[in-house]
Amino acid sequence: MAEKKKNWIIWLIIGLCLLAIPVGILGKQAKPKAEGSTATTDSDWGVGFKDRIKVVQLSGMIMDNDEPSVFSLSDTSTAATIKKLRKAADNKRIKAVLIRINSPGGTVATSQELNQAVAALREKKPVFSSMGDVAASGGYYVACATDKIYANPGTLTGSIGVILNGMNFKGLADKLGVQPQVVKSGLFKDIASPYRPMTDDERKILQNMIDDSYDQFVNAVATGRKMKVEDVKKLADGRIYTGRQAKSNGLIDELGSYHDAIKGLQAACKTKYGLTDDLPVEDKSGGNILESLFDSSSSSSSLLPPFSRPSTEESLIKQVLPLSMQARFYKQPLWLME
């Protein structure tokens, strides 16, 4: 009986949420714009059929296999961001793009894929970037491909470099009497094994790999920022900068907020397309319908089938352990831009 009552409550909540969608949309449309405001959000009816500026969000770690929340309307995963950039390049109604970046970095290859998608988009229309709290390492790799970079004075950026994280458990294994058993096809198949010391040859191989990835990063920054490689290397020792420091050393163009970046992009569009009025702005960063109803992720995850709910232990591990030590990357040589 209690189970039936619980199911009834869940269905009631879902029904109320579905009913709230059209009410919310109509309410936003009925709300008058502030005087002098030309910005239009995704709630404006028919914005998808107008010439416009599109805002693309890039949030969190940059990696190929991240997934959005089940209840999220706004997918800011890396894969979704790449798709949005490619679609924006082909959509003639989208006259310019602003990439809002809030990312500490991520994997090398995916950062490069984003960089390439931005560069291809830049060939067709203006692309600006706006940095939030942090746009460092892989996040900066993406930003440097845009026409113009805005950052707040306190934004953390830079961190131009590549790192491979690993740990060695041999001492602990010896104390516990643990003996690893390895069967491999080649000398270097278990390179960076945590159960034995790294050999000089292995370290040389890994260092060469890191150096090559670093060289690719530096050249991408030099190309995007129109700087000499030698000048980039003076800044690319892994250190982070504030937005104000980045402005003084040429890593960004302007100090300003998201709205400053929009204003700058509007001005660029007027110059490029001969416009007199601002373009509407499509920004789908609203987020989550159920977020106001469920105050915590545990509440929302209770609606999922038992087999798909993250366990308390799993959630804690993801929060505490660094990315390179989580199970999904175990025993994989992971070189990160972070």
C-alpha positions in Angstrom: 0.0 0.0 0.0 2.8 2.4 0.9 4.6 1.6 -2.4 1.4 2.5 -4.4 1.1 5.8 -2.5 4.8 6.6 -3.2 4.3 5.9 -6.9 1.2 8.1 -7.0 3.2 11.0 -5.5 5.9 10.6 -8.0 3.5 10.6 -11.0 1.8 13.7 -9.5 5.1 15.6 -9.3 6.0 14.6 -12.9 2.6 15.8 -14.1 3.0 19.1 -12.3 6.4 19.5 -14.0 5.0 18.8 -17.4 2.2 21.3 -16.8 4.7 23.9 -15.7 6.5 23.9 -19.0 3.9 25.7 -21.2 3.0 28.0 -18.3 6.6 29.0 -17.8 7.1 29.6 -21.5 4.0 31.7 -21.8 4.9 33.6 -18.7 8.4 34.5 -20.0 7.0 35.6 -23.4 4.5 37.8 -21.7 7.2 39.5 -19.6 8.2 42.8 -21.2 11.8 43.5 -22.1 13.7 46.1 -20.3 13.8 49.4 -22.1 16.8 49.5 -24.5 17.3 45.8 -24.3 17.9 43.9 -27.5 19.0 40.5 -26.1 16.6 37.7 -26.7 16.8 34.3 -24.9 15.7 30.9 -26.1 12.3 31.5 -24.4 11.3 34.1 -27.1 9.0 32.5 -29.6 10.5 31.8 -33.0 14.1 32.9 -32.2 15.3 29.8 -34.0 14.0 31.3 -37.3 15.8 34.7 -36.9 19.3 35.9 -37.7 20.9 35.8 -34.3 23.9 35.3 -32.0 24.2 31.9 -30.4 25.7 31.3 -27.0 27.4 27.9 -26.5 28.3 26.7 -23.0 31.4 24.7 -22.2 31.4 23.7 -18.5 33.4 21.2 -16.4 36.1 18.7 -17.4 36.8 18.4 -21.1 36.6 14.7 -22.0 35.0 12.5 -24.6 32.7 10.4 -22.4 31.0 12.8 -20.1 27.2 12.7 -19.9 24.6 15.3 -19.0 22.1 14.9 -16.2 18.9 12.9 -17.0 16.7 16.0 -16.1 18.9 18.7 -17.7 17.5 20.7 -20.6 20.9 22.3 -21.1 23.5 19.8 -22.2 26.9 21.4 -21.6 28.9 18.1 -22.1 31.9 18.3 -24.4 30.3 16.1 -27.0 27.2 18.3 -27.1 29.4 21.4 -27.3 31.3 20.1 -30.4 28.0 19.2 -32.1 26.6 22.7 -31.4 29.7 24.4 -32.8 29.5 22.3 -36.0 25.8 23.0 -36.4 26.4 26.7 -35.8 28.9 26.7 -38.6 26.4 25.3 -41.1 23.4 27.4 -39.9 23.1 30.6 -42.0 20.8 32.1 -39.5 23.5 32.1 -36.8 25.6 35.1 -37.5 28.1 34.8 -34.7 28.8 32.6 -31.7 29.9 33.3 -28.1 31.5 30.4 -26.2 31.1 30.7 -22.5 33.9 28.7 -20.9 34.0 27.5 -17.3 36.5 24.6 -17.4 39.8 23.7 -15.6 40.9 21.6 -18.6 40.7 17.9 -19.5 42.1 15.4 -21.9 44.4 16.4 -24.8 42.6 14.9 -27.8 39.2 16.2 -26.9 40.6 19.7 -26.2 42.1 19.5 -29.6 38.9 18.4 -31.2 37.1 21.4 -29.6 39.9 23.7 -30.8 39.5 22.5 -34.3 35.7 22.9 -34.2 36.1 26.5 -33.1 38.8 27.2 -35.7 36.5 25.8 -38.5 33.6 28.0 -37.2 35.8 31.0 -37.0 36.5 30.8 -40.8 32.7 31.3 -41.4 31.6 33.8 -38.8 32.8 35.8 -35.7 33.5 33.7 -32.6 34.2 35.3 -29.2 34.9 33.6 -25.9 33.9 34.6 -22.4 35.7 33.1 -19.5 33.8 32.4 -16.2 35.5 31.4 -13.0 38.2 29.4 -14.7 39.2 28.7 -18.3 42.6 27.1 -17.8 44.7 24.5 -19.7 42.3 22.6 -22.0 39.7 25.4 -21.4 42.3 27.9 -22.6 43.1 25.6 -25.5 39.6 26.2 -26.7 39.5 29.9 -26.0 42.7 30.7 -27.9 41.0 29.5 -31.2 38.4 32.3 -31.0 38.6 35.8 -32.5 38.5 37.6 -29.2 38.8 36.5 -25.6 37.0 38.2 -22.7 37.8 37.4 -19.0 36.9 38.8 -15.7 39.8 40.4 -13.7 39.8 37.4 -11.3 39.2 34.6 -13.8 41.8 31.9 -13.5 43.4 31.0 -16.9 46.7 30.0 -18.4 48.1 26.7 -17.0 49.4 26.0 -20.5 51.0 22.5 -20.2 50.4 18.8 -20.1 50.7 16.4 -17.2 50.5 12.6 -16.7 49.4 11.6 -13.2 50.3 8.2 -11.7 51.0 6.5 -8.4 53.3 3.7 -7.3 52.0 1.1 -4.7 55.1 -1.2 -4.7 56.1 -0.3 -1.1 52.6 -0.9 0.2 52.2 -4.1 -1.9 55.5 -5.5 -0.5 54.3 -4.8 3.1 51.0 -6.6 2.5 52.7 -9.5 0.7 51.0 -8.7 -2.7 52.8 -10.1 -5.7 51.5 -8.8 -9.1 51.3 -11.3 -11.9 51.7 -9.8 -15.3 51.7 -11.5 -18.7 52.4 -9.1 -21.5 53.1 -9.1 -25.3 55.8 -6.5 -25.3 58.3 -4.8 -23.0 56.3 -1.6 -22.6 52.8 -3.0 -22.5 52.5 -2.4 -18.7 54.2 1.0 -18.9 53.6 3.2 -15.8 52.5 0.1 -13.8 51.7 1.2 -10.2 53.2 -2.1 -8.9 56.9 -1.6 -9.8 59.3 1.3 -10.2 59.3 3.1 -13.5 62.4 2.3 -15.7 64.5 4.9 -17.3 63.4 3.8 -20.8 59.7 4.0 -19.7 60.2 7.5 -18.3 61.9 8.6 -21.5 59.0 7.3 -23.6 56.4 9.0 -21.5 58.4 12.3 -21.3 58.7 12.3 -25.1 54.9 11.9 -25.4 54.3 14.7 -22.9 56.7 17.0 -24.7 55.1 16.3 -28.1 51.6 17.1 -26.7 53.0 20.2 -25.1 54.5 21.3 -28.4 51.1 20.9 -30.1 49.5 23.0 -27.3 52.1 25.8 -27.6 51.7 25.9 -31.4 47.9 26.1 -31.1 48.2 29.0 -28.7 50.8 30.7 -31.0 48.5 30.3 -34.0 45.3 31.4 -32.2 46.9 34.4 -30.5 49.2 35.3 -33.4 52.2 35.1 -31.1 55.7 33.8 -31.6 56.3 30.2 -30.3 59.2 31.5 -28.3 57.0 34.1 -26.6 54.3 31.5 -25.8 56.9 29.2 -24.2 57.9 32.0 -21.8 54.3 31.9 -20.5 53.6 28.2 -20.9 55.4 26.7 -17.9 52.1 25.5 -16.3 51.5 28.5 -14.2 48.0 30.0 -13.9 47.2 33.7 -14.3 44.4 36.0 -13.2 42.4 37.6 -16.0 44.3 40.9 -15.4 47.6 39.2 -15.6 46.5 37.4 -18.8 45.5 40.7 -20.3 49.0 42.2 -19.6 50.8 39.2 -21.2 48.6 38.9 -24.2 46.8 35.7 -23.5 43.4 37.5 -23.6 42.0 40.6 -25.3 39.6 42.3 -23.0 38.7 42.4 -19.3 34.9 42.1 -19.1 31.9 40.0 -18.2 29.6 37.9 -20.2 27.5 40.9 -21.1 30.6 42.9 -22.2 31.5 40.0 -24.5 27.9 40.1 -26.0 28.2 43.8 -26.6 31.6 43.3 -28.3 30.1 40.6 -30.5 27.1 42.7 -31.4 29.5 45.5 -32.5 31.5 43.0 -34.6 28.3 41.8 -36.3 27.2 45.3 -37.1 30.5 45.9 -38.8 30.6 42.6 -40.6 27.0 42.5 -41.8 26.2 46.3 -42.0 23.5 46.1 -39.3 22.0 49.0 -37.4 20.2 47.0 -34.7 21.5 44.4 -32.3 20.8 40.8 -33.1 18.7 38.6 -30.8 20.8 36.3 -28.5 20.0 32.7 -28.2 21.2 31.5 -24.9 20.0 28.1 -23.7 21.9 28.1 -20.4 18.7 28.0 -18.4 19.1 24.5 -17.1 16.9 22.2 -15.1 13.1 22.0 -14.9 13.1 19.9 -11.8 15.9 21.7 -10.1 13.5 24.0 -8.2 11.4 21.0 -7.0 14.3 18.8 -6.0 16.9 20.5 -3.8 19.6 17.9 -4.1 20.8 15.3 -6.6 19.8 12.5 -4.2 16.2 13.6 -4.4 16.2 13.6 -8.2 18.1 10.3 -8.4 15.5 8.6 -6.3 13.2 8.7 -9.3 15.6 6.5 -11.3 15.5 2.7 -11.4 17.6 1.2 -8.6 20.2 -0.2 -11.1 20.9 3.3 -12.5 21.2 5.2 -9.2 24.8 6.2 -8.3 25.7 4.7 -4.9 26.7 7.0 -2.0 30.2 5.5 -2.2 30.5 6.1 -5.9 29.4 9.8 -5.5 31.9 10.3 -2.7 34.7 8.8 -4.7 34.0 11.1 -7.7 34.1 14.1 -5.4 37.2 13.2 -3.4 39.6 11.5 -5.9 41.3 13.4 -8.7 40.1 12.4 -12.2 43.2 10.4 -13.0 42.6 8.1 -10.0 38.9 7.3 -10.6 38.0 3.8 -11.8 37.0 4.8 -15.3 40.6 5.8 -16.0 42.3 3.0 -14.0 45.4 1.5 -15.7 45.1 3.9 -18.6 48.0 6.3 -19.4 46.1 9.6 -19.0 47.8 12.8 -20.0 45.7 15.7 -19.1 45.6 19.4 -19.6 44.6 20.4 -16.1 
